[in-house]
Amino acid sequence: MMWWFRQRLMLMLCLSVIAILRTSSTFRGHSVSLPTLKMTSHPVENRLRAVPSKSVAIPKKGSTPIVIKMNPSSMPTLNSLTRQYQYIFSGRVNCPEMGCAKTVVQMNMQTPNNTIERTVPVALDGSYEFKVSLNELPHGQVDWTLVAQHEQLQTQEVSSRQILMDDQVVMVERELAF
């Protein structure tokens, strides 16, 4: 008995709301299209259901269409989602007895959007340090390679792949030995 009463009360509430909306089908001078609901009896569920039928929009005389204009500068773009990341490469090149006077460290970094190359001389004690800034999407991948080159010795190489996370400053400390 309680179930039947709740169903009837819900039906009356829905019909009241529809009647109110039908009588006030304008909003600030603009016509509103409302769906027409047909009440049908559902044989399996043994209850009344509202089934939408065709909706008809009837424009009122003198009404103007609503036009929404978007400002292109306020729309989100792919560039607005990027972050600026700072890579700091540092370390030491272990040079043989002849010293590191003529040694350079070359860095090659590849991201989905950029390719960056840097070459820095190594200090007399074998240390090197340089910074690279890049704008990328979070969770993008970065492949980098460090190569130590000396005029008279073989090159030494170290490489890695990293995924950009929330840390916007990435420290890379690597030793290279000839």
C-alpha positions as CSV (number, residue, x, y, z in Angstrom):
1,M,0.0,0.0,0.0
2,M,2.8,2.4,0.9
3,W,4.6,1.7,-2.4
4,W,1.5,2.6,-4.4
5,F,1.1,5.8,-2.5
6,R,4.7,6.9,-3.2
7,Q,4.3,6.1,-6.9
8,R,1.1,8.3,-7.1
9,L,2.7,11.1,-5.1
10,M,5.8,11.1,-7.4
11,L,3.6,11.1,-10.5
12,M,1.6,14.1,-9.2
13,L,4.8,16.0,-8.4
14,C,6.2,15.3,-11.9
15,L,3.0,16.4,-13.6
16,S,2.9,19.6,-11.5
17,V,6.4,20.5,-12.5
18,I,5.7,19.8,-16.1
19,A,2.5,22.0,-16.0
20,I,4.5,24.8,-14.4
21,L,7.2,24.6,-17.0
22,R,4.7,24.5,-19.9
23,T,3.0,27.7,-18.7
24,S,6.3,29.6,-18.3
25,S,8.2,28.4,-21.4
26,T,10.1,31.6,-21.8
27,F,13.3,32.6,-20.0
28,R,14.1,36.3,-20.3
29,G,12.4,36.6,-23.7
30,H,13.8,33.4,-25.2
31,S,11.7,30.4,-26.1
32,V,12.4,27.1,-24.4
33,S,11.9,23.7,-26.0
34,L,10.3,21.2,-23.5
35,P,9.9,17.5,-24.2
36,T,6.4,16.2,-24.2
37,L,5.9,13.3,-21.8
38,K,3.4,10.5,-22.3
39,M,2.4,8.4,-19.3
40,T,2.3,4.7,-20.1
41,S,1.7,1.7,-18.0
42,H,4.6,-0.8,-17.9
43,P,3.2,-4.4,-17.8
44,V,6.3,-6.0,-16.2
45,E,7.1,-3.4,-13.6
46,N,3.4,-2.8,-12.8
47,R,3.9,1.0,-12.5
48,L,3.4,4.1,-14.5
49,R,6.4,5.5,-16.5
50,A,7.0,8.8,-18.2
51,V,8.1,8.2,-21.8
52,P,9.5,11.1,-23.8
53,S,7.9,11.7,-27.1
54,K,8.9,14.3,-29.8
55,S,9.8,17.7,-28.5
56,V,8.7,20.7,-30.5
57,A,10.2,24.1,-30.2
58,I,7.9,26.9,-31.0
59,P,9.7,30.2,-31.3
60,K,7.8,33.2,-30.0
61,K,7.4,36.3,-32.1
62,G,10.0,38.9,-31.4
63,S,12.3,36.5,-29.5
64,T,16.0,36.5,-30.4
65,P,18.2,33.4,-30.4
66,I,20.7,33.0,-27.6
67,V,24.3,33.3,-28.9
68,I,27.2,32.3,-26.8
69,K,30.6,33.7,-27.8
70,M,33.8,32.2,-26.5
71,N,36.9,34.3,-26.1
72,P,39.7,32.3,-27.7
73,S,42.3,33.6,-25.2
74,S,40.3,32.2,-22.2
75,M,39.9,28.7,-23.7
76,P,42.3,26.1,-22.3
77,T,45.1,25.1,-24.7
78,L,47.7,22.3,-24.6
79,N,50.3,24.9,-23.7
80,S,48.4,25.9,-20.6
81,L,48.8,22.4,-19.3
82,T,52.6,22.3,-19.6
83,R,55.0,22.9,-16.8
84,Q,58.5,24.4,-16.8
85,Y,61.0,21.8,-15.7
86,Q,64.6,22.5,-14.7
87,Y,67.2,19.8,-15.2
88,I,70.5,20.3,-13.4
89,F,73.3,18.0,-14.7
90,S,76.4,17.8,-12.5
91,G,79.2,15.3,-11.8
92,R,82.8,14.5,-12.3
93,V,84.8,13.2,-15.2
94,N,87.6,10.9,-14.0
95,C,90.5,11.7,-16.3
96,P,93.8,9.7,-16.5
97,E,97.2,11.2,-15.7
98,M,97.0,13.8,-18.6
99,G,94.2,15.7,-16.9
100,C,90.9,17.0,-18.1
101,A,92.1,20.2,-19.8
102,K,90.8,19.2,-23.2
103,T,87.6,17.3,-22.1
104,V,84.0,18.4,-22.8
105,V,80.7,16.9,-21.8
106,Q,78.0,16.9,-24.4
107,M,74.4,16.5,-23.4
108,N,71.6,15.5,-25.8
109,M,68.0,15.6,-24.5
110,Q,64.9,14.5,-26.4
111,T,61.3,15.0,-25.4
112,P,58.1,14.6,-27.4
113,N,58.3,18.4,-28.2
114,N,62.0,19.3,-28.1
115,T,65.5,18.3,-28.9
116,I,68.1,20.1,-26.8
117,E,71.9,19.8,-27.2
118,R,74.5,21.4,-24.9
119,T,78.3,21.1,-24.8
120,V,80.2,22.3,-21.7
121,P,83.9,22.3,-21.0
122,V,85.1,20.3,-18.0
123,A,86.9,22.1,-15.2
124,L,90.6,21.2,-14.5
125,D,89.5,19.1,-11.5
126,G,87.1,17.1,-13.7
127,S,83.8,18.6,-12.5
128,Y,81.0,19.8,-14.7
129,E,77.6,21.4,-14.1
130,F,74.9,23.0,-16.4
131,K,71.2,23.6,-16.3
132,V,68.5,23.0,-19.0
133,S,65.0,24.4,-18.9
134,L,62.1,22.9,-20.8
135,N,58.4,23.2,-21.0
136,E,56.6,19.8,-21.2
137,L,53.4,18.1,-20.1
138,P,53.5,16.2,-16.8
139,H,54.1,12.5,-17.1
140,G,55.9,12.9,-20.5
141,Q,59.1,11.1,-21.1
142,V,62.6,12.6,-21.4
143,D,65.5,10.7,-22.9
144,W,69.0,12.2,-22.2
145,T,72.5,11.2,-23.0
146,L,75.8,12.5,-21.5
147,V,79.0,12.0,-23.5
148,A,82.5,12.8,-22.2
149,Q,84.9,13.5,-25.0
150,H,88.7,13.9,-24.9
151,E,90.9,14.6,-27.8
152,Q,93.2,11.6,-27.2
153,L,90.8,9.1,-25.4
154,Q,87.7,7.2,-26.3
155,T,84.4,8.8,-25.5
156,Q,82.4,7.7,-22.5
157,E,78.6,7.7,-22.5
158,V,75.8,7.4,-20.0
159,S,72.1,7.7,-20.9
160,S,68.7,7.4,-19.2
161,R,64.9,7.8,-19.7
162,Q,62.9,9.6,-17.1
163,I,59.2,10.3,-16.7
164,L,58.4,13.9,-15.7
165,M,56.5,13.9,-12.4
166,D,55.5,16.7,-10.0
167,D,59.0,17.7,-9.1
168,Q,59.9,20.6,-11.4
169,V,63.6,20.5,-10.5
170,V,65.4,17.3,-11.5
171,M,68.9,16.7,-10.3
172,V,71.1,14.4,-12.4
173,E,74.5,13.5,-10.9
174,R,76.7,11.2,-13.0
175,E,80.3,10.3,-13.0
176,L,82.0,9.5,-16.2
177,A,85.4,7.7,-16.4
178,F,87.8,7.2,-19.2
